[in-house]
Amino acid sequence: MSRAGDWAIGAGMAAILLVTALSRQHAATDLAPLGYALLVAGGLALAAHRRAPVVVLAAAGLSALGYQAIGLDVPALAYLFAVFAAFRAGRRLVAVAATVVMLATLPFALLVAHELTVGAAFTQARDVLQLAWLVAAGAAGEAVRQAERRADEAERTREETARRRADEERLHIARELHDSLTHQISVIKVQAEVAVHLAGKRGEEVPEPLLAIRDAGREAARELRATLEALRDDDTSPPRGLSDVPELVRRARSTGLETTLTIEGEHDDVPAAVQRTAYRIVQESLTNVARHARAASASVHIGYRSGAVVIRVDDDGTATPDAAPVPGVGLLGMRERVTALGGSLVAAPRGEGGFTVRAELPVDRAS
């Protein structure tokens, strides 16, 4: 409900209390105008019941005590609504404590205004603020609070489900694009480049259509790589690169795996796509070593060559050449990333025992 609606509640309650007071007979007193002012103030205070329920509870309670002490015999309707608002806001203990104080002090306010016995004052107090209505107001507030909480949880669940489905669909599209286009585009590009190379080697003039096919293949491969990266990127973490590999090695060491890192060559202007793929290859390789290889040591080698970055991760685990590895999701993911960049990947047991992952990522073609 808008703030205008809250003000309408406050104004409506103030009007109800004022009309009720004016329609009843009261003992003449010079403080009557103050009593009417307290009635209106207690009603208008309800306009802030969402923003400050505890303050509104106190204001409505003091207002009721004040105008009852002055001699205005009007039910404490504003206080009942304030109890409802406090329970709705989850301030149950405060509302209960305030109500106990209210029930204990209201008879004394009536004693001040009327010539009553103590028993009569308590009886009249029950008429002004009936316990059944207090319980009903609290129960209604709690019921509304629970309903609103369930509605919020349902909305949040719907948003999370929609986001998860969107992520799954995005990854499905990426896989479909990769499976259906990457291989064909790579074949077209490679065949065109080979034809251009052979024509140049024989000293023949390269036909313009062949050059156009080669250039179009390169551009299509670049566009496809960019599309796949965008589809796979879930924006949940900052992009990682080659500068983050030492941290991977440090974490591997902290698990008890003796890990070394060797970096050779200069690495100026390595494209972000190549850096992300290199990082993921090292990450997945070290993860596989820790989970499956039962290795005591691993080595990570990164070599920067002219036009390429070479990543190699070796371990001394239990893999042997006569036991072919079963490709898992990690290896398939690595192969997809490398193929999308136009590179090559070898993942196989080593002759001397253990496992090796070697990837060569072209730099100039991925720029």
NORKARA-V511893 format. One record per pair of residues at least 12 apart in sequence whose C-alpha atoms are under 8 Angstrom apart, sorted by the first residue. I is the first residue (numbers start at 1). GAP is how many residues later the second one is. D is the distance in whole Angstrom. If there is no record, write none. Layout:
BEGIN
<<I:GAP:D> <I:GAP:D>>
END
This chain:
BEGIN
<<3:44:8> <6:40:7> <6:41:5> <6:42:7> <6:43:8> <7:37:7> <7:39:8> <7:40:5> <7:41:8> <8:39:7> <9:35:8> <9:37:7> <9:38:6> <10:33:5> <10:34:4> <10:35:6> <10:36:5> <10:37:5> <11:32:7> <11:33:6> <11:36:8> <12:31:8> <13:30:5> <13:31:7> <13:33:8> <13:64:8> <13:65:7> <14:25:7> <14:26:5> <14:27:7> <14:28:7> <14:29:4> <14:30:6> <15:25:7> <15:28:8> <17:22:6> <17:23:7> <17:26:7> <17:57:7> <17:60:8> <18:18:7> <18:21:6> <18:22:7> <20:54:7> <21:15:8> <21:51:7> <21:52:7> <21:53:6> <24:49:8> <26:45:7> <26:46:6> <26:47:7> <27:44:7> <29:41:8> <31:39:6> <32:38:7> <32:39:8> <32:40:8> <34:33:8> <35:31:7> <35:32:5> <35:33:8> <35:35:6> <35:36:8> <35:37:7> <36:31:7> <38:25:5> <38:26:8> <38:28:7> <38:29:6> <39:24:7> <39:25:7> <39:28:7> <41:22:7> <42:17:6> <42:18:5> <42:19:8> <42:21:5> <42:22:7> <42:36:6> <42:37:8> <43:17:7> <43:35:6> <45:14:7> <45:15:7> <46:14:8> <46:32:7> <46:35:8> <46:36:7> <49:33:7> <49:36:6> <49:37:8> <50:35:7> <50:39:7> <53:29:7> <53:32:6> <53:33:5> <53:36:7> <54:32:6> <54:37:8> <54:40:7> <54:41:8> <56:26:6> <57:22:7> <57:25:5> <57:26:7> <57:29:7> <57:38:8> <57:41:8> <58:40:8> <60:18:6> <60:19:5> <60:22:7> <61:18:6> <61:41:7> <64:12:6> <64:15:7> <65:40:8> <65:41:6> <65:44:6> <66:43:8> <68:38:8> <68:41:6> <68:42:6> <68:45:7> <69:40:4> <69:41:6> <69:42:8> <69:43:6> <69:44:5> <70:42:8> <70:43:6> <71:39:8> <71:42:5> <71:43:7> <73:55:8> <74:54:7> <75:52:8> <75:53:5> <75:54:6> <76:52:6> <76:53:6> <80:53:7> <80:54:6> <80:57:6> <81:56:7> <83:12:6> <83:51:7> <83:54:6> <83:55:6> <83:58:8> <84:53:5> <84:54:5> <84:55:8> <84:56:6> <84:57:4> <84:58:8> <85:56:6> <86:55:7> <87:51:6> <87:52:8> <87:54:5> <87:55:5> <87:58:7> <88:52:8> <88:53:4> <88:54:5> <88:55:8> <88:56:6> <88:57:5> <89:52:8> <89:56:7> <90:52:7> <90:55:7> <103:22:8> <103:26:8> <106:16:8> <106:19:6> <107:14:5> <107:15:5> <107:17:8> <107:18:5> <108:13:7> <110:14:8> <110:15:7> <167:67:7> <170:61:6> <170:62:7> <171:60:6> <171:61:6> <173:58:8> <174:54:6> <174:57:6> <174:58:7> <177:51:8> <178:50:7> <178:158:8> <178:162:8> <182:39:7> <182:42:8> <182:157:8> <182:158:7> <185:32:6> <185:35:7> <185:36:7> <186:31:8> <186:35:7> <186:156:7> <188:25:8> <188:26:8> <188:29:6> <189:24:8> <189:25:6> <189:28:5> <189:29:6> <192:18:6> <192:19:8> <192:21:7> <192:22:5> <193:21:6> <195:15:8> <196:14:7> <196:15:7> <218:147:8> <221:119:8> <221:120:8> <222:143:8> <222:144:7> <224:116:8> <225:115:6> <225:116:6> <229:44:8> <239:37:7> <240:35:7> <240:36:6> <240:39:7> <241:31:7> <241:34:4> <241:35:5> <241:36:8> <241:37:7> <241:38:5> <242:33:5> <242:34:7> <242:36:7> <242:37:6> <244:35:7> <245:34:6> <245:37:7> <245:38:8> <246:15:7> <248:34:8> <248:35:7> <249:12:7> <252:34:7> <252:38:8> <257:33:8> <257:38:7> <257:39:6> <257:40:5> <257:41:7> <258:38:6> <258:39:4> <258:40:6> <259:38:6> <259:39:5> <259:40:5> <259:41:7> <260:38:7> <260:39:5> <260:40:6> <261:38:6> <261:39:5> <261:40:6> <261:41:8> <262:37:8> <262:38:6> <262:39:5> <262:40:6> <263:38:6> <263:39:5> <263:40:6> <263:41:8> <264:37:8> <264:38:6> <264:39:5> <264:40:6> <265:38:6> <265:39:5> <265:40:7> <266:38:6> <266:39:8> <267:37:6> <270:93:6> <270:97:8> <271:92:7> <271:95:7> <271:96:6> <273:68:8> <273:93:7> <274:67:7> <274:87:7> <274:88:8> <274:89:7> <274:92:7> <277:57:8> <277:60:6> <277:61:7> <278:33:7> <280:54:7> <281:30:8> <281:53:6> <282:18:7> <282:29:8> <282:31:7> <284:46:6> <284:47:8> <284:50:8> <285:28:7> <285:72:7> <286:12:8> <286:27:8> <289:26:7> <289:28:8> <293:22:8> <293:23:8> <293:24:5> <293:25:6> <293:26:7> <293:61:8> <293:62:8> <294:23:5> <294:24:7> <295:20:6> <295:21:5> <295:22:4> <295:23:7> <295:59:8> <296:19:8> <296:20:7> <296:21:7> <297:18:6> <297:19:6> <297:20:8> <298:15:7> <298:16:6> <298:17:4> <298:18:7> <299:14:6> <299:15:5> <299:16:6> <300:12:6> <300:13:5> <300:14:7> <301:12:6> <307:55:6> <307:56:5> <307:57:5> <308:52:7> <308:53:5> <308:54:4> <308:55:5> <308:56:7> <309:51:6> <309:52:5> <309:53:6> <309:54:7> <310:48:7> <310:49:6> <310:50:4> <310:51:6> <311:46:8> <311:47:6> <311:48:5> <311:49:6> <312:44:7> <312:45:6> <312:46:4> <312:47:6> <313:43:6> <313:44:5> <313:45:7> <314:40:7> <314:41:6> <314:42:4> <314:43:7> <315:39:5> <315:40:6> <315:41:7> <316:37:6> <316:38:4> <316:39:7> <317:36:7> <317:37:4> <317:38:7> <318:35:7> <318:36:5> <319:30:6> <319:31:8> <319:34:6> <319:35:5> <319:36:6> <320:29:5> <320:30:7> <320:31:7> <320:32:8> <320:33:5> <320:34:6> <320:35:8> <321:27:8> <321:28:5> <321:29:6> <321:30:6> <321:32:7> <324:24:8> <324:25:8> <325:23:7> <325:24:8> <331:16:8> <338:21:7> <338:22:8> <338:23:7> <341:20:7> <341:21:7> <341:24:8> <341:25:6> <342:19:7> <342:20:7> <342:23:8> <342:24:8> <343:16:7> <343:17:6> <343:18:5> <343:19:6> <344:15:6> <344:16:5> <344:17:7> <345:12:7> <345:13:6> <345:14:4> <345:15:7> <346:12:5> <346:13:6>>
END
